[in-house]
Amino acid sequence: MKELVELMAKTLVADPEAVSVEETIEEDVTIYELKVAESDLGRVIGREGKIAKAMRLIIRSAAARLEKKATVRIID
């Protein structure tokens, strides 16, 4: 799933080399912390957060198929 978050982010940003994803677990939820270049934050978040919401929905859905819980946290 970490690779999925990374792939989605790299296709959105202008500087794919600056994309990094860290996986942490808090309680029973896996959190994928996404870091991108400061100039690419707007591309990853989108207008009114629509792109970020869509990414979270995809990850939640994929995790639910595996009977797990997961989300994406964008680090600025």
Secondary structure, 3 states (H helix, E strand, C coil): CHHHHHHHHHHHCCCHHHCEEEEEEECCEEEEEEECCHHHHHHHHCHHHHHHHHHHHHHHHHHHHCCCEEEEEEEC
